[in-house]
Amino acid sequence: MPLTKLQAGSFETGAIDTSDLSSNATIAFSTTSAFANALAPKITTVNVANSAFSVLDDTAVNIGGGYIVITGANFVSGASVLIDTTPASAVTFVNTSTLQVQVPAKSAASYNLYVVNPDGGTGIRVAGLNYSAEPTWVTSSPLGNQAANTAFNVNFSATGASSYSVAAGSTLPAGTSLLANGYFFGTVTIGTETTYTFSVVATDDENQDSSKTFQVTVTVAPLLKLFSWGKGGSGVLGLNDVSSRSSPTQVGSNTDWASLGGSTNYASAAIKTNGTLWTWGSNYFGQLGQNDTANRSSPTQVGSGTSWSKVCNAAYVFFAIKTDGTLWTWGYNTYGTLGLNDAVSRSSPVQIGTDTNWSKLPVASNMFFAAVIKTDGTLWTWGNNSQGQLGINSVVYRSSPVQVGTGTNWNILGVGGAFNTTVLKTDGTLWTWGGNSTGGLGQGDTINRSSPTQVGSATNWSKVQSYNAQNFAIKTDGTLWVWGNNPNGQLGLNDTVTRSVPTQLGSGTWSLASASYKLAGGIKTDGTLWTWGDGTEFSGGALGHNNDIVRSSPTQVGAGTTWLDLCVGYRVLALRT
């Protein structure tokens, strides 16, 4: 900063060296002789303000520019202000102790602040003004529709934000809450579809904030009936017997089912709209969560909780997430699959750790290893790792959650069988790793991978589900792609040829697909249900066509057009209106 100093009745410039000054030090300079009676300005405080110059609690100015109030002493009308060498956009002299200043845009950093009176007297505050970017919202509005009477959650995100809160004067929908980490969750109990509007404030470490108004439409879900069919051993169909069914049969008379948790050879699970969790079938290892090992042939509630949000069936193991973001597990635990840092089986739900930011489970998992995504987009795995299926670049087993890499954009899980994993990222890319003896990784070879490897270069994958090295993925255009093991025609390509790269299955648009050991199925966007693969006595007619014929291409189940959800195992569970 050049200053003038009196010398022989004239002024000459000189430089001020501030390299040895501590942060926020204040220096005042004045001239002598002709200005002997003048006092140099002194900067006491610098406060960030709004356009009306009301002081804010912000500790930095937005990089796009803003307003500050400088207080101190000896200010003179006509004083100028500089941020390093950049003049302020405007300076208003309020009185000898107060200046109102509009500052220009500058890069994020700390800058020396100068007040220069018309007589040349100068006050300096070293590192007196900080600039940083305000939070920038990533979450868009309107939010996706949410179902009434069903627990839901949304993760608000703004770049640089460290906390989130409801804006003053705004109100969240009744029954919902917003945590400081941006986790918006709850259950809205209404009888008619309603659109809510509310504002959320994202705040960064400099107390800069950015408010955004969101809309969310809470829809009233249709009454959903639960159907099952296939091999009925151990009561896994939930029909109060152990008989097989070769066509869809309604489970009980309830119409308040909300979501499915898979149906394997051993047990089934589903969540109702009131947040209760129900299991049935084989219970040899206590996997039904009933604190015993007795089989159940009809749905039985797990405990008395009403905050279950998601459930995943992994044969002898279950994983579930509650609306508070906690993760729970129970069942078989020989490989540390329960994630509890031991190998002890459990017959009732036990919480994994203390974290409250678990978010996404696969539709169906495996009894030997697990994978779960957190609200921050990180991916965590544990359990058996003999073929690198944990994705941590080793084959060492883990009995508690370990993060896969450092990525924060994992989105949808498709854990496949005992040895391989398939996951989508938020950018629409598809990644696989683990065992690959039948080409289930989709890499065009049979080489195992122990860390995530992208499948092709496509960026329009939207859904994925895998089982036993059979993979089914849907693109944003609704096309269905399959690859992997195919001895029973379960890839639906009208043959039994294994594929090691994604291959499109027929035509039409699909909303979801589900795979199992020997059969598969899917629902099209028109609500029709289709199955293919092994429909023999081995699977108890699980294709749902009222016979036990093998089919190697999709065949429609009945004529219904209101199917909404599907989980294929040796048995099949499905929801429809």
Helices and strands as residue ranges (DSSP letters): E 2-7, E 10-15, E 26-29, G 33-35, E 42-49, E 61-62, E 66-73, E 80-83, E 86-87, E 90-95, E 98-103, E 109-116, E 122-132, E 136-137, E 146-147, E 152-155, E 158-159, E 163-166, E 176-178, E 183-186, E 194-203, E 209-219, E 225-230, G 233-235, E 245-250, E 257-263, E 267-272, E 277-281, E 296-301, E 308-314, E 317-322, E 327-331, E 346-351, E 358-360, E 369-374, E 379-383, E 398-403, E 410-413, E 420-425, E 430-434, E 449-454, E 461-467, E 470-475, E 480-484, E 499-504, E 510-515, E 519-524, E 529-533, G 537-539, E 551-556, E 563-568, E 571-576
